[in-house]
Amino acid sequence: VGELLACMALYDEWEIESVAIPFHNSFYKNVEKWSTYFYQSVSESFMRKDGKLTQDMMYAIGRVCFVLNFEQYFSSRHIKHIHFLGSHYPLEKSWYKNVLIGRMKTMDTGYPVKCALAGYKLSEEPEKPNIIIDEFIDKELDEEVVDLIKTNMGIFKKF
């Protein structure tokens, strides 16, 4: 946590306008140790019907809690654009709508496409599909898969 916050402080000092927040930080998975205030409500919103949280959900919960806990670092007078590098659980996107007001927020992820390739509608997948984009980039896709990709992208945009 400390290293990322120190980095954010330097970005502000150097008047950097755009920052990117990585997805796979190991401290995200231990969020209940450093963010007890937000952990309960965020984790409850991510909980699956079977009452379980996957490792990918824990990364997403941790990043959401990190942003909520340390919003002041992202709300500096210099930072205008915050980009979230990847996501393995797109529900996290919905948590950023009402924070960091006045800052453009973007996120890149192949998650909705990977779910479609595995045959899942977004939010109905049992876990993150283990699909590498390079494995299908040059392949022709069935019309059903293309339609599911479009559906998933629409769902992702609404989060």
C-alpha positions as CSV (number, residue, x, y, z in Angstrom):
1,V,0.0,0.0,0.0
2,G,2.7,2.4,1.0
3,E,4.7,2.1,-2.2
4,L,1.6,2.9,-4.4
5,L,0.7,5.8,-2.2
6,A,4.3,7.2,-2.4
7,C,4.1,6.8,-6.1
8,M,0.8,8.8,-6.2
9,A,2.4,11.5,-4.1
10,L,5.2,11.8,-6.5
11,Y,2.8,12.0,-9.5
12,D,1.2,14.9,-7.8
13,E,4.5,16.6,-7.0
14,W,5.6,16.2,-10.6
15,E,2.2,17.5,-11.8
16,I,1.5,14.3,-13.8
17,E,-2.1,14.5,-15.1
18,S,-2.8,10.8,-15.9
19,V,-2.3,7.8,-13.7
20,A,-2.9,4.1,-14.1
21,I,-3.9,1.8,-11.3
22,P,-2.8,-1.8,-11.7
23,F,-5.1,-4.8,-11.0
24,H,-2.8,-7.5,-9.6
25,N,-1.3,-6.0,-6.4
26,S,-0.9,-8.7,-3.8
27,F,-2.0,-6.3,-1.0
28,Y,-5.5,-6.1,-2.6
29,K,-6.2,-9.7,-1.6
30,N,-5.5,-8.8,2.1
31,V,-7.8,-5.8,2.0
32,E,-9.7,-6.7,5.3
33,K,-6.4,-6.0,7.1
34,W,-6.1,-2.3,6.0
35,S,-9.6,-1.3,4.9
36,T,-12.1,-2.5,7.4
37,Y,-14.3,0.5,6.9
38,F,-15.1,-0.2,3.2
39,Y,-14.4,-4.0,3.1
40,Q,-17.8,-5.2,4.4
41,S,-20.0,-3.2,2.0
42,V,-17.8,-3.7,-1.0
43,S,-17.3,-7.5,-0.5
44,E,-21.1,-8.0,0.1
45,S,-21.9,-6.4,-3.2
46,F,-19.4,-8.8,-4.9
47,M,-20.6,-12.0,-3.1
48,R,-21.7,-14.8,-5.4
49,K,-25.0,-16.5,-4.8
50,D,-23.2,-19.4,-3.2
51,G,-21.6,-17.0,-0.7
52,K,-18.1,-17.3,-2.1
53,L,-15.5,-14.8,-3.3
54,T,-13.1,-15.8,-6.0
55,Q,-9.4,-14.7,-6.0
56,D,-10.2,-12.4,-8.9
57,M,-13.1,-10.9,-6.9
58,M,-10.7,-10.3,-4.0
59,Y,-8.3,-8.3,-6.3
60,A,-11.3,-6.2,-7.5
61,I,-12.6,-5.7,-4.0
62,G,-9.1,-4.6,-2.9
63,R,-8.7,-2.1,-5.7
64,V,-12.1,-0.6,-5.0
65,C,-11.3,-0.3,-1.3
66,F,-7.8,1.2,-2.1
67,V,-9.5,3.9,-4.3
68,L,-12.2,4.6,-1.7
69,N,-9.7,4.6,1.2
70,F,-7.2,6.8,-0.4
71,E,-9.4,9.0,-2.6
72,Q,-7.5,12.1,-1.6
73,Y,-4.4,10.9,-3.5
74,F,-6.5,10.6,-6.7
75,S,-8.2,14.0,-6.2
76,S,-5.1,16.1,-6.4
77,R,-5.3,19.3,-8.3
78,H,-3.1,17.8,-11.1
79,I,-4.6,14.4,-11.7
80,K,-7.2,14.6,-14.4
81,H,-7.4,11.1,-15.8
82,I,-7.4,7.8,-13.9
83,H,-7.1,4.6,-15.9
84,F,-7.8,1.2,-14.4
85,L,-5.5,-1.5,-15.9
86,G,-7.6,-4.5,-16.5
87,S,-10.4,-6.1,-14.5
88,H,-11.3,-9.7,-13.7
89,Y,-14.6,-8.8,-12.2
90,P,-16.3,-5.8,-14.0
91,L,-18.7,-5.1,-11.1
92,E,-15.8,-3.1,-9.6
93,K,-16.4,-0.5,-12.4
94,S,-19.8,0.5,-10.8
95,W,-18.0,1.5,-7.6
96,Y,-16.1,4.2,-9.4
97,K,-19.1,6.2,-10.7
98,N,-19.6,8.3,-7.6
99,V,-16.0,8.7,-6.5
100,L,-13.3,10.8,-8.1
101,I,-15.8,13.2,-9.5
102,G,-14.4,15.5,-12.2
103,R,-11.8,13.0,-13.1
104,M,-12.1,10.9,-16.3
105,K,-12.0,7.3,-15.4
106,T,-11.3,4.6,-18.0
107,M,-10.8,0.8,-17.8
108,D,-9.3,-1.7,-20.3
109,T,-10.3,-5.3,-20.1
110,G,-10.9,-8.3,-22.3
111,Y,-13.1,-9.8,-19.7
112,P,-16.5,-9.5,-21.5
113,V,-15.0,-11.0,-24.6
114,K,-13.4,-13.9,-22.7
115,C,-16.7,-14.7,-21.1
116,A,-18.4,-14.7,-24.4
117,L,-15.8,-17.0,-25.9
118,A,-16.4,-19.4,-23.0
119,G,-20.1,-19.2,-23.7
120,Y,-21.1,-17.1,-20.7
121,K,-23.2,-14.0,-20.5
122,L,-21.4,-11.4,-18.4
123,S,-22.2,-11.7,-14.6
124,E,-23.3,-15.3,-15.1
125,E,-19.8,-16.9,-15.4
126,P,-18.8,-19.2,-12.6
127,E,-15.3,-17.8,-12.7
128,K,-12.9,-15.9,-14.9
129,P,-12.4,-17.8,-18.1
130,N,-8.8,-18.9,-18.6
131,I,-8.6,-17.6,-22.2
132,I,-5.7,-15.7,-23.8
133,I,-6.7,-13.1,-26.4
134,D,-3.8,-14.2,-28.6
135,E,-5.4,-17.6,-28.9
136,F,-8.4,-16.4,-30.9
137,I,-7.3,-13.0,-32.4
138,D,-7.0,-14.4,-35.9
139,K,-9.8,-16.9,-35.9
140,E,-13.3,-16.5,-37.4
141,L,-15.9,-16.4,-34.7
142,D,-19.4,-17.9,-34.9
143,E,-22.2,-15.4,-35.2
144,E,-23.6,-16.6,-31.8
145,V,-20.2,-15.8,-30.2
146,V,-20.1,-12.3,-31.8
147,D,-23.6,-11.6,-30.6
148,L,-22.7,-12.7,-27.1
149,I,-19.6,-10.4,-27.2
150,K,-21.8,-7.5,-28.2
151,T,-24.2,-8.4,-25.4
152,N,-21.4,-8.6,-22.8
153,M,-19.9,-5.4,-24.0
154,G,-23.3,-3.7,-23.5
155,I,-23.6,-5.1,-20.0
156,F,-20.0,-4.0,-19.2
157,K,-20.7,-0.4,-20.3
158,K,-23.8,-0.2,-18.0
159,F,-21.8,-1.1,-14.9
